[in-house]
Amino acid sequence: MSLSAYLRESLAPLVDLVFPPRCPLCGDAIGEQTGLCLSCWSQLVIPGAPCCAACQVPLNTDAVEGAISCPTCLADPPQHAGIAAGTLYNEPSRKLVLALKHGGRIALAPFMAGLIAARLPPFEGEWVVVPVPLYRWRIWRRGYNQAALLACELAARTQQPLMVDALRRTKQTPSLGGLGRNERKKVLAGAIAINPSAARNIAGRNVILVDDVLTSGATSDACVRVLRKAGATQVVIACFARVIEHGPPASQPQTSPA
């Protein structure tokens, strides 16, 4: 057991005494500092079958035999090797993302990373965990990169090496909301670059690209292109919440796994 893990376990009773565990969504008492109450947990939507064989987006059909791709992937096959989303984006997952991203609730990272880890494919070959980069001004304002926090937790859970600085943002970009695909691509042109000191450790390896939310996929696609150009064998995108623009609504409650 690492020193940090030992200290965390040793101090847990004292922390719980001073700060009784509360559900970050509703405020009800819970058993541990990280996690949700049963009621809030049941409102998260966990991706499942049937889904696209290429991007894992849920398919609005039950009549699926064998591997099948969604219309988007058929028309434009993705460069990534799949998407591992811990949840589908809805109101509860949105609140968790905002709490981690803007609310300083960094203690949520282990819980959120645990949901992502459950969706990752089996590891074969050499892998490395890489977060989607944040521009330096935003890191200085916020104090951390939420994707890097999730990547750190995923690396620890999967026992895969972490390269937190493999990618970097070369310029600050505006919000991509409301922009079309071509406009998003233009905004992100040249905004993501490989860190020269990390390039040799990317070549020939598989990459888990980590982010908190996957919306249009424009940012992750830009990262995938840069990683593949640097020699990555394949890139799997891992996120906590995935926005589904088309398909089954993300509103059906899920029960907690055993």
SEGU-935291 format. One record per residue (C-alpha): residue number from 0; residue in three letters; x, y, z. Coordinates in steps of 0.1 Angstrom, whole numbers, plus 2048, in hexadecimal, padded with zeros to 3 digits. Example, Ala and Ser with C-alpha at 12.3 -4.5 7.8 and 13.67 -1.06 7.14 Angstrom:
# residues 2
  nr rest  xx  yy  zz
   0  ala 87B 7D3 84E
   1  ser 889 7F5 847
# end
This chain:
# residues 258
  nr rest  xx  yy  zz
   0  met 800 800 800
   1  ser 80D 822 7F7
   2  leu 814 83D 811
   3  ser 7F8 853 804
   4  ala 7DF 836 805
   5  tyr 7EA 82D 828
   6  leu 7E5 850 834
   7  arg 7C3 853 823
   8  glu 7B7 833 834
   9  ser 7C5 83D 855
  10  leu 7B6 85F 856
  11  ala 794 855 847
  12  pro 783 850 869
  13  leu 78F 873 875
  14  val 784 883 854
  15  asp 762 872 856
  16  leu 75E 87F 87A
  17  val 766 8A3 871
  18  phe 755 8A2 84F
  19  pro 739 888 84F
  20  pro 736 878 82C
  21  arg 71A 888 817
  22  cys 70D 880 7F4
  23  pro 71B 89B 7DD
  24  leu 6FA 89D 7CA
  25  cys 6DF 89E 7E5
  26  gly 6F2 8A2 805
  27  asp 6E5 883 816
  28  ala 6FB 86F 82E
  29  ile 710 854 81D
  30  gly 729 83A 829
  31  glu 748 847 819
  32  gln 757 869 80E
  33  thr 756 85E 7EA
  34  gly 737 852 7D9
  35  leu 711 859 7D7
  36  cys 6F3 84F 7EB
  37  leu 6DE 833 7DC
  38  ser 6C3 84A 7CF
  39  cys 6DC 860 7BC
  40  trp 6F0 843 7B0
  41  ser 6D0 834 7A1
  42  gln 6CC 854 78B
  43  leu 6ED 84F 779
  44  val 6EB 83F 757
  45  ile 706 824 750
  46  pro 70C 81C 72B
  47  gly 703 7F9 720
  48  ala 6FB 7E3 703
  49  pro 6F0 7E6 6E7
  50  cys 70A 7FF 6DC
  51  cys 720 809 6BE
  52  ala 73E 7F2 6BA
  53  ala 754 810 6B1
  54  cys 74A 82B 6C9
  55  gln 733 819 6E2
  56  val 717 832 6DF
  57  pro 6F6 822 6EA
  58  leu 6E1 815 6CD
  59  asn 6BC 81A 6CE
  60  thr 6B4 7F6 6C5
  61  asp 6B2 7D4 6D5
  62  ala 6B5 7C1 6B5
  63  val 6DB 7C0 6B3
  64  glu 6EF 7A1 6AA
  65  gly 714 7A3 6A9
  66  ala 729 7C3 6A6
  67  ile 717 7E0 697
  68  ser 722 804 691
  69  cys 70D 824 695
  70  pro 705 839 676
  71  thr 71F 853 680
  72  cys 73C 83A 683
  73  leu 731 829 662
  74  ala 732 84A 650
  75  asp 752 856 660
  76  pro 766 83B 673
  77  pro 776 849 692
  78  gln 79C 84A 697
  79  his 798 83F 6BB
  80  ala 795 81B 6C6
  81  gly 775 81F 6DB
  82  ile 765 835 6F6
  83  ala 763 82A 71A
  84  ala 749 840 72C
  85  gly 742 83B 751
  86  thr 71F 84B 74D
  87  leu 708 85B 733
  88  tyr 704 880 738
  89  asn 6E5 88A 74C
  90  glu 6DD 8A1 769
  91  pro 6EE 88D 785
  92  ser 70E 887 770
  93  arg 70E 8AC 766
  94  lys 70E 8B6 78B
  95  leu 72A 89E 793
  96  val 73F 8AC 776
  97  leu 739 8D0 781
  98  ala 741 8C8 7A5
  99  leu 763 8B9 79A
 100  lys 76A 8D2 77F
 101  his 75F 8F3 78E
 102  gly 755 8EB 7B2
 103  gly 777 8DF 7BF
 104  arg 769 8BD 7C8
 105  ile 788 8AA 7BF
 106  ala 77F 88E 7D7
 107  leu 765 883 7BD
 108  ala 781 879 7A5
 109  pro 786 855 7B3
 110  phe 761 84E 7B1
 111  met 75D 85B 78E
 112  ala 77D 84A 782
 113  gly 76F 829 790
 114  leu 751 82B 779
 115  ile 768 832 75C
 116  ala 77F 815 764
 117  ala 762 7FD 764
 118  arg 75D 805 73F
 119  leu 780 802 733
 120  pro 78A 7E6 71B
 121  pro 7A2 7CA 725
 122  phe 7C6 7D5 725
 123  glu 7DD 7C4 70B
 124  gly 7FE 7D1 702
 125  glu 80E 7F1 710
 126  trp 7F6 80D 71C
 127  val 7FA 830 729
 128  val 7E0 847 739
 129  val 7DF 86A 72B
 130  pro 7C7 887 735
 131  val 7B8 8A0 71D
 132  pro 7CD 8BF 724
 133  leu 7C0 8E0 732
 134  tyr 7CE 901 728
 135  arg 7E6 90F 742
 136  trp 7D1 92E 74A
 137  arg 7B4 918 752
 138  ile 7C9 901 768
 139  trp 7D7 91F 77B
 140  arg 7B3 92D 780
 141  arg 7A4 90C 78A
 142  gly 7C2 8FD 79C
 143  tyr 7C1 8DB 78A
 144  asn 7B7 8C9 76B
 145  gln 799 8B3 772
 146  ala 7A2 89B 756
 147  ala 7C4 897 766
 148  leu 7B4 88E 787
 149  leu 79F 873 777
 150  ala 7BD 867 763
 151  cys 7D2 864 783
 152  glu 7B6 84F 793
 153  leu 7B2 839 774
 154  ala 7D8 833 772
 155  ala 7D8 828 796
 156  arg 7BA 811 792
 157  thr 7C6 801 771
 158  gln 7EB 801 77C
 159  gln 7F4 811 75A
 160  pro 80E 82D 757
 161  leu 802 851 759
 162  met 80F 86C 741
 163  val 7FD 88B 74E
 164  asp 811 8A2 737
 165  ala 811 88E 717
 166  leu 7FA 8A7 706
 167  arg 7F9 8CC 70A
 168  arg 7E2 8E9 700
 169  thr 7F5 901 6EB
 170  lys 7DA 91C 6EB
 171  gln 7BA 924 6FE
 172  thr 79A 91B 6EB
 173  pro 777 928 6F0
 174  ser 759 913 6F8
 175  leu 750 8FB 6DC
 176  gly 72B 8FC 6E4
 177  gly 715 905 6C7
 178  leu 730 901 6AD
 179  gly 72D 8E9 690
 180  arg 746 8CD 68A
 181  asn 75B 8E0 672
 182  glu 75C 8FF 688
 183  arg 766 8EA 6A6
 184  lys 782 8DB 692
 185  lys 78E 8FD 687
 186  val 78E 90A 6AB
 187  leu 7A2 8EC 6B7
 188  ala 7BB 8ED 69A
 189  gly 7DE 8EE 6A9
 190  ala 7D0 8F0 6CD
 191  ile 7DC 8CE 6D8
 192  ala 800 8C3 6D5
 193  ile 815 8A6 6E0
 194  asn 82F 8AE 6FB
 195  pro 850 8A7 6EA
 196  ser 85F 898 709
 197  ala 842 87F 70A
 198  ala 840 876 6E5
 199  arg 858 858 6E8
 200  asn 843 849 704
 201  ile 823 84B 6EE
 202  ala 831 83A 6CF
 203  gly 827 816 6CD
 204  arg 810 817 6EC
 205  asn 7EB 816 6F1
 206  val 7DC 835 701
 207  ile 7BF 83B 718
 208  leu 7B4 85F 712
 209  val 7A2 86D 730
 210  asp 789 889 733
 211  asp 76C 892 74A
 212  val 751 897 72F
 213  leu 74F 88D 70B
 214  thr 737 8A4 6F8
 215  ser 73D 8A8 6D3
 216  gly 75E 895 6D4
 217  ala 770 8B1 6C2
 218  thr 78A 8B6 6DD
 219  ser 790 891 6E2
 220  asp 792 88C 6BD
 221  ala 7AD 8A7 6BB
 222  cys 7C0 895 6D7
 223  val 7BC 873 6C6
 224  arg 7CB 881 6A5
 225  val 7E9 88F 6B7
 226  leu 7EF 86F 6CB
 227  arg 7EC 859 6AB
 228  lys 803 870 699
 229  ala 81C 86C 6B6
 230  gly 81A 846 6B0
 231  ala 800 83A 6C8
 232  thr 7F4 818 6BE
 233  gln 7D0 81E 6C8
 234  val 7BD 837 6DE
 235  val 79F 82F 6F4
 236  ile 78C 84E 700
 237  ala 782 84B 725
 238  cys 769 864 734
 239  phe 752 866 752
 240  ala 734 874 740
 241  arg 72B 871 71B
 242  val 712 888 70A
 243  ile 6FB 874 6F2
 244  glu 6EE 88C 6D8
 245  his 6DA 871 6C6
 246  gly 6CC 850 6D3
 247  pro 6BC 844 6F3
 248  pro 6B7 85F 70D
 249  ala 6CE 85F 72B
 250  ser 6B2 85E 744
 251  gln 6AD 83A 74E
 252  pro 6B9 833 771
 253  gln 6D3 818 779
 254  thr 6D9 804 798
 255  ser 6F9 801 7AA
 256  pro 70F 7E3 7A1
 257  ala 716 7CA 7BC
# end
